[in-house]
């Protein structure tokens, strides 16, 4: 007996007798389970704003949360827009921090 490619649902051959209790019902259970998984993922995506696999762990590792994401984005945007255009004073440089990559981040002014 042949099967479908993706879900291995049983397909009747031309000479096969219909076996609705075993083959058909087993295939319907597979279809039902697949549809339920799709429905669950769609509900999560629409209602819970779930992140793709791996991205949630990435955000957690960086300490990004819904409460600080906007501030972080604004800070990064400010830093990126200031690179190469700022003139630093001695006081600015004294308060500055240097990232592991060598970027200078201006410190807080008093």
DAKA-V695456 format. One line per field, one symbol per residue. ss: DSSP state (a for helix, b for strand, c for the rest). phi: phi as a letter, one per 20 degrees, with the letter a starting at -180 (. if undefined). Layout:
ss = ???
phi = ???
This chain:
ss = cbbccccccbbccccccccaaaaaaaaaaaaaaaaaaaaaaaaaaaacccccccaaaaaaaaccccccaaaaaaaaaaaaaacccccccaaaaaacbbcccccbbccccc
phi = .fcffedlffdfegefefcffefffffffffffffffffffffffeddlfefgnfffffffemecfedfffffffffffffefndedeeffgffefddffenfedgefee
